[in-house]
Amino acid sequence: MNTILVQELARFNKLNHAICTNLRNIIMGFEGTILLSKDDEEASQQMFMGKIPDLWKPWSYPSLKPVGSYIKDLKERIAFF
């Protein structure tokens, strides 16, 4: 059980890092501090449409929820761990 928990926490840490980095880049791009990369622009458009960005999916768990519910569920999962 310990091994699985460590693996899941590593996966969630990678997902959390990917989300934070992506959101930080999007905010800085909207402020005009940096230029948005193609991936960041696509992620912002997907979030605007209520979808989970493809940029997060390699580290994410399977989910069909819209992005708002996905983030709420992610926060609950992290709090559980």
Secondary structure in CASP SS format (residue, H / E / C, confidence):
PFRMAT SS
TARGET T0000
AUTHOR 0000-0000-0000
METHOD secondary structure of the structure
MODEL  1
M C 1.00
N H 1.00
T H 1.00
I H 1.00
L H 1.00
V H 1.00
Q H 1.00
E H 1.00
L H 1.00
A H 1.00
R H 1.00
F H 1.00
N H 1.00
K H 1.00
L H 1.00
N H 1.00
H H 1.00
A H 1.00
I H 1.00
C H 1.00
T H 1.00
N H 1.00
L H 1.00
R H 1.00
N H 1.00
I H 1.00
I H 1.00
M H 1.00
G H 1.00
F H 1.00
E H 1.00
G C 1.00
T C 1.00
I C 1.00
L C 1.00
L C 1.00
S C 1.00
K H 1.00
D H 1.00
D H 1.00
E H 1.00
E H 1.00
A H 1.00
S H 1.00
Q H 1.00
Q H 1.00
M H 1.00
F H 1.00
M C 1.00
G C 1.00
K C 1.00
I C 1.00
P C 1.00
D C 1.00
L C 1.00
W C 1.00
K C 1.00
P C 1.00
W C 1.00
S C 1.00
Y C 1.00
P C 1.00
S C 1.00
L C 1.00
K C 1.00
P C 1.00
V H 1.00
G H 1.00
S H 1.00
Y H 1.00
I H 1.00
K H 1.00
D H 1.00
L H 1.00
K H 1.00
E H 1.00
R H 1.00
I H 1.00
A H 1.00
F H 1.00
F C 1.00
END
